[in-house]
């Protein structure tokens, strides 16, 4: 599960500090990464190629149900939920639909903090001055889990993380609580997020201000 989390974030964060944070060895991670693919993984790769072909042929207008029906007609044996799972994991979306976002949207009544960073993510300043939060969805041995992380923009290190099978306020609160406990910032810290209600519920804001 930890190796999958590291792999899911490896395109955005350095592997070495993530291994240290998750308390696994780099050699163990790379051994897991280069292991021979299982029969299930090989089948999923082939199935994904066919999904992409159908998706391209219809200019992205088919959802997982119609793609599933098309593949069945071509002789592929697969479940509809498996098609939906592969499409979601690989960012294959119906053209007419809005892009899925992990945050719950703009029509919530929770307070939203101002965007103090104004999208300026350069690594100036010092540690514990600017943090950025992120959330992703990863597959583990326990099934699909949400992973929330808090990154220090100066050191580029993940300072807090938490995983859960549901996207909820407590998940991000746990990641932020770990970050505060590990770093114990002495001054004001600017936290940038996607501004969704999961991040700006009052109990999270209060916990952060107490650091």
C-alpha positions in Angstrom: 0.0 0.0 0.0 2.8 2.4 0.9 4.7 1.6 -2.3 1.6 2.3 -4.4 1.2 5.7 -2.6 4.8 6.6 -3.3 4.4 5.6 -7.0 1.2 7.6 -7.4 3.0 10.8 -6.2 6.4 10.1 -7.7 5.7 12.4 -10.7 5.2 15.3 -8.4 7.5 14.7 -5.4 11.0 13.2 -4.9 11.0 9.5 -4.1 13.7 9.6 -1.4 11.9 11.8 1.1 8.6 10.0 0.5 10.3 6.7 1.3 11.6 8.3 4.5 8.2 9.7 5.4 6.4 6.3 4.7 9.3 4.5 6.6 10.2 2.2 3.7 13.5 1.7 2.0 14.3 3.0 -1.4 15.7 -0.4 -2.4 12.4 -2.0 -1.4 10.4 0.5 -3.4 12.5 0.1 -6.5 12.3 -3.7 -6.2 8.5 -3.4 -6.0 8.5 -1.0 -8.9 10.5 -3.3 -11.2 8.8 -6.5 -10.3 7.4 -8.5 -13.2 3.8 -7.5 -13.9 1.1 -9.9 -12.8 -1.4 -11.5 -15.2 -4.1 -9.1 -14.0 -1.9 -6.1 -14.7 -1.0 -7.4 -18.2 -4.7 -8.0 -18.9 -5.5 -4.5 -17.6 -2.9 -3.0 -19.9 -4.4 -4.7 -22.9 -7.9 -3.7 -21.9 -6.8 -0.1 -21.4 -5.4 0.0 -25.0 -8.8 -1.2 -26.3 -10.6 1.4 -24.2 -8.4 4.2 -25.6 -9.0 3.0 -29.1 -12.8 3.0 -28.7 -12.7 6.3 -26.9 -10.7 7.9 -29.7 -12.9 6.4 -32.5 -16.0 8.0 -31.0 -14.3 11.3 -30.2 -14.8 10.8 -26.4 -18.6 10.7 -26.4 -19.0 7.2 -24.9 -19.1 6.6 -21.2 -18.0 3.4 -19.5 -21.3 1.6 -20.2 -21.2 2.1 -23.9 -17.5 1.3 -24.1 -18.2 -1.8 -22.2 -20.9 -2.8 -24.6 -18.6 -2.1 -27.6 -15.8 -4.3 -26.1 -18.3 -7.1 -25.4 -19.4 -6.9 -29.0 -15.7 -7.3 -30.1 -15.4 -10.4 -28.0 -13.7 -9.1 -24.9 -14.8 -10.6 -21.6 -14.7 -7.9 -18.9 -17.0 -6.3 -16.3 -18.6 -2.9 -16.6 -17.1 -1.7 -13.3 -13.7 -2.8 -14.4 -14.0 -0.6 -17.4 -15.2 2.3 -15.3 -12.3 1.7 -12.9 -9.7 1.8 -15.6 -11.1 4.9 -17.2 -11.2 6.7 -13.9 -7.6 5.7 -13.0 -6.3 6.8 -16.4 -8.2 10.1 -16.8 -10.4 8.9 -19.7 -13.5 11.1 -19.5 -16.6 11.7 -21.5 -16.1 14.8 -23.6 -19.3 16.5 -22.6 -18.8 16.0 -18.8 -17.1 18.4 -16.5 -13.8 17.4 -15.1 -14.0 15.6 -11.8 -12.5 17.4 -8.9 -11.8 15.9 -5.4 -13.2 19.0 -3.7 -17.0 19.3 -3.3 -17.4 22.4 -5.4 -18.2 26.1 -4.9 -21.7 26.0 -3.5 -20.8 25.2 0.1 -21.3 27.4 3.1 -18.0 26.9 4.8 -15.5 29.8 5.1 -13.0 30.0 2.3 -9.6 31.5 3.0 -8.1 33.9 0.5 -5.6 32.6 -2.0 -2.6 34.3 -0.5 -0.1 32.5 -2.7 -1.8 33.7 -5.9 -0.5 30.6 -7.7 3.2 31.7 -7.0 4.7 28.3 -6.1 8.4 29.2 -6.3 10.5 27.8 -3.5 11.7 31.1 -2.0 11.6 31.9 1.7 12.2 29.3 4.3 10.8 26.1 5.7 7.4 26.2 7.4 6.3 29.4 5.7 4.3 28.0 2.7 2.6 24.7 2.5 0.4 23.3 -0.2 -2.1 20.5 0.2 -3.0 17.9 -2.4 -5.3 14.8 -2.7 -5.2 11.9 -5.0 -6.9 8.5 -5.4 -4.8 5.3 -5.4 -5.3 1.6 -5.6 -3.9 -0.5 -2.7 -4.1 -4.0 -1.4 -7.0 -2.8 0.7 -8.8 -1.4 -2.3 -9.1 2.2 -3.5 -8.1 4.8 -1.0 -7.9 8.6 -0.9 -4.4 10.0 -0.1 -4.1 13.5 1.3 -0.6 15.1 1.6 0.8 18.4 2.8 4.0 19.6 1.0 6.5 22.3 2.2 7.1 24.5 -0.8 10.6 25.4 0.3 12.0 22.0 1.1 9.7 20.2 -1.4 9.2 17.6 1.3 5.9 15.9 2.2 5.4 16.9 5.9 2.1 15.2 6.5 -0.1 12.5 4.9 -3.2 10.4 5.6 -5.2 7.7 3.8 -8.8 6.6 4.0 -11.4 4.8 1.8 -13.7 7.9 1.9 -13.0 11.5 1.0 -13.9 13.4 4.1 -12.9 16.3 6.3 -11.1 14.0 8.8 -8.7 12.8 6.1 -7.3 16.2 5.4 -7.4 17.1 9.0 -5.2 14.1 9.8 -2.7 15.0 7.2 -2.6 18.6 8.4 -2.3 17.5 12.0 0.7 15.3 11.2 2.3 18.2 9.4 1.9 20.5 12.3 3.1 17.8 14.8 6.2 17.0 12.8 7.2 20.5 11.9 5.8 22.5 14.8 5.9 25.8 12.9 6.7 28.8 15.2 5.3 31.5 12.9 2.5 32.0 10.5 2.2 29.4 7.7 0.3 30.0 4.5 -1.6 26.9 3.4 -2.7 26.7 -0.2 -5.2 24.1 -1.4 -7.9 23.6 -4.0 -10.1 25.8 -1.8 -12.7 23.0 -1.5 -14.8 22.5 1.6 -12.7 19.4 2.7 -9.8 21.8 3.3 -11.5 24.8 4.7 -14.1 23.4 7.1 -13.8 25.5 10.3 -12.3 22.7 12.5 -9.3 22.4 10.1 -8.8 26.1 9.9 -8.8 26.3 13.7 -6.4 23.4 14.1 -4.0 25.0 11.8 -4.2 28.4 13.5 -3.3 26.8 16.8 0.1 25.6 15.5 
